[in-house]
């Protein structure tokens, strides 16, 4: 089958690409971004004829929220989704006889300027494919999305008609300078960037920070070495290595403040109206840049080589304005079709002004149907205001309003069931079980991102709360204070009507008991929330199977020893790593240290760093043996009814719980546990 450029672009969009363009490999080979380190297709494959450039947008709510870990998490998920789209496109081309593959978009080449350049510059790919031009801080700016996107390329032996490059500068340039004002590291130059300064925020836990950390560690005295690992810096690097959160794409400010793009005018103009990083000195620097260009002074970022990517025709506003007019026409057509007026989030006008958009009327049922279509097994919707008023722990309130003040009207809770096949495996530390749980979590993340993008397309910015990642700067190093996410997904699920809390404060659902993984989307959509269940699903100590099965003996009377549980729930997590490193430091002798590395303990810690298996997944014996759930009788009972971990001491404790008055643990969580048939 013969494929032309239009057909390939259609394939890419159907797979989920937000923008797609085609660049000629010949042109890319002739114009490397830095001739000293030629990032060209021919260095990777001599057979490449075309590069299909794919763009995935970052949800706008990432730039409206108040919590950096949530932004970092969304950018990481966006790049993983983009890679999957590109891989599927390459696979589709190969099935029609055209060898193709995707570039390593999120990796850099050590041989290119000490690892600061990628194998291909995806920004330059996008510009050569006609998708945009460089901005003042050398981000690629597209008329549709500004810089709020990621790019990758599919290298193919299919010879396709390339798209023409934009010759007009998309960036407003020196007359705007909002990216310069917003940069917290003051790294934005005159169509240039101080990468070393930028990377301290953009790659908060990246390679440069890692090398500095270990250099300081090596130089430290032996008695001081372990203190390095009880810091937020160390915790952040460990967390970032597992799922690439905070390693890159960590700072949103130049992206958030850029006024180019439909998403800015629709969702960000009001949110970014005030730029707290703006200073008088930055304003003067912007003016001096404008004057230098007006006077025709030599500017390295605009030299004869670089002007190709900035836009040789200069800025007129036409490139972005034409796309914005079409965006407005599309919004008006949608509004007319739905017989509904358009809504502007603000009245700000001018180049950075808000535009009225169409908010498609949605019902709670429509959202739930879409979530299930995308892969969720259970869906519930909670009222953000109710959650703000009822934090699970008033001493450490983690509420929607602490994450976003704009997009927390509703919390949409998604659940994905865990595999019954692995649930039937009795060993709590069976890695096959942990491995499958990580896959379930990854699929739930994919569903969450797709639903987030769909909601934004309907006019409602939405934000995913990281289900496993936490704010590393809240890490204290205290063993009795395990880290917790930005929002309790279990309590959100109860508020969303999915279930109630059990004896050990885990979520129990009627359909799957506690055998689910959860994700929470905070959204600006206002639909009817679900009603919370008022009667407890859990039989409490009268059942007590979770207490009997717990290998950590961490289950209390409507309570849990979370620090004790954490040793099993995250068996190769950060606490285990620090303990292991501490013993290695104490070993002193190099041979003994090497021997410690060659153990199952060291091996499992290493494996858990790769994808988080055994760190973000771990023991779930309490979930396995819970008899609540429609799945238990037909799928699990025969394998899980006997509980090998039970002891006379546990049986005695349960009997005491049954006879005891209502404990403080119940009183503290009564809202989410529900009304008990027997308060014991």
Phi, psi and omega in degrees: 000132179275130179247133173252178185300318181298319180294319180295319179296321177298317177301315182297317180294321179295332177279349176122001179294137177279322175223152178211139176216169183232131178245149177279129177300324180299316179294320179296320179295327183279344185227067176294144180304318178227104184303339178291331181228078190292105176274084188232150178302324184294337176287338180264313181214125178286352185264351186293131178249328183219154172238120178269117186262125184247136179244133170242129182277152172268131181307137185299330182298338177300330183263006177247354187267170187247013187230116185298317180303326179293322177294313181300320180296317181294321179293322177297317178294324180297317181291325178293320177297318180300316179299321180294319178299314182297318181296318179296324178293315178300319179297318180296322178293320180295325179294344176252017170093017183237102180307130186207155175200162180264147178286160177279078192294330185256018175239158177242166185254117182302329181285350180255099175053052176055039174082013180267353177246145175279174177297321169227145174277109183292332175298313180293325175303313182298321180291316179296335179271009175078019185270339183180193176219171180290146171264181183303323179262021179056029159284153169282133176246123175257148179300329184278319190236006186056225179261007189273069188197168169231154184232152169215173181227142172256116178274125185226151175273002175281126181274108185246153176292119181285155175281147177290143177289150172286132179260343176272140178292120179287324182291136175297328173086216188298335179285351178252292176061019181295327177294322177297315180296322187277346186290118182289341180257002180057046186260350185282127178252201181268089192053049178202174183209134171276096187297323182297317178291315181302319188294338180296335176250319183292330176236066189306321180238038182276191188297321181298317179292321179299314181293321177296319180300311183287332174296316177295322180297314181297323182283344185288156175292153184304320183288346181259351189299318185291337179296336179298328186270001177252040181234157175297329179299311181294318180298319180297321179293318178298313181296320180294324181295329183291314186222025170058039177257116181094354180282324172211167181062031189272333182253126185260001198294315180292329177289316185294322186276346184293125184274007177273137175118144179300320184297326178296309183294328182281320193232344192244344186303316180287318182296328183256018183298322178254129179248100186296337182279353183292133179229162178298324181294320178293321179298317179295323179294320176299319178296319181293325176296317180297318180294319181299320180289321180296327181272358178072027179289154179294129180232114184307321181291347181241026180289178186299333180279315186281335185300337178304322185264343177278326183117098186296340182275356182076184185262128171237342183093351186294319185300311181286324184294320179299317179292322180294321177298318179294322177300315179298318179298319179296319179296318179296320179296319179294319180296318179295321180295326181266359181054049185222137180291156177276158185230135173254137180285342181204171180251010181299138182239177179099193184300328182256024186281161176278152175240152176289139179234165177268124172257106183295129180297127181235151171249162177301321182295322178297319178295317180295318179299318180294318180298318178293321176301326182275354174126358178284141176272324178227148178217134174219160183231127180248155178277121182299323180296322177295319178294322177298324182280345185228067178291143181300328181228105183291340176286336178219068185292128176237097190241162174306321183293342176280344180262315179210132177268355184250330190236032181248026181295324178226147172249113179265116186256124179251141177232140173236130182289153174270153185295131177293327181301316179280333176299328181289348179280120190286329184293122185293332185257018177297116187293333176300322178294312179298323180295314179295324179295323178294322178296318178300319179295318179298317178295323177294322176298317178300314178301317182299315181293318179298320179292322177301313180294322178296317179297320178296321178297333177276354178108012186235097177304139184217153188225135177272130173277124181305122184287334183236332184278148186233174175279107186295336183284356173267001180287129181252346183086357181284128182293334183270009180230080179297148180289145180231152181296174182295336182212140178283110180292328180294316179291323176299321180295322177295314179299333181271007174080017183275341182172198178224167179279148179263188183305325181258017177068024170268156177288138173237127179250151178297330186278316188231015185058225178267007189275060179220159168245148190241149170222147182237129172253128171265131189223152176278354180291141178244098177237171182296121178284160176282158178271138178289140175292136183262340181253133183296138173278330184279138177277356176070212183295344175295335173262291173069014183296327179296320178294317181298324187274344189294116180290340179270352186051049187257356184277128178251200182270093189057043183201177179207143169279092187293327178293318177293319178299322186300332180295335179257322180295332177227069191297332177242035181277197189294322180298318179295318180299314181295318178299317180297314179295324178298316178293328178292319178297317181293333180298326174072295184294134184298322180294320178293322178296318178297320179297324178294328178293326183267054178230164177298323180301310179296321181295316181293323177297317178298312181299324183290338177290335190290316181224002181089006180290118186093356176243308174264353170234150182188212185301136173218036180302322179298325178289317184302314190272354181297126184277358178280143178122140180294343181276342191293307184299308185282335190247336193232331192305315185296330182270335193244356181300314176290139180240105185291335186278353183293148181222161175302324180296320178293318178299319180296318181296319179297319178298322178294322178298317182299321183278344186282157173291172180303125186275166177301327180300322178288316182302322182290333186238019185302324181303324186259340176282320180097174182286130184269143172293322177226118185293003180292000000 
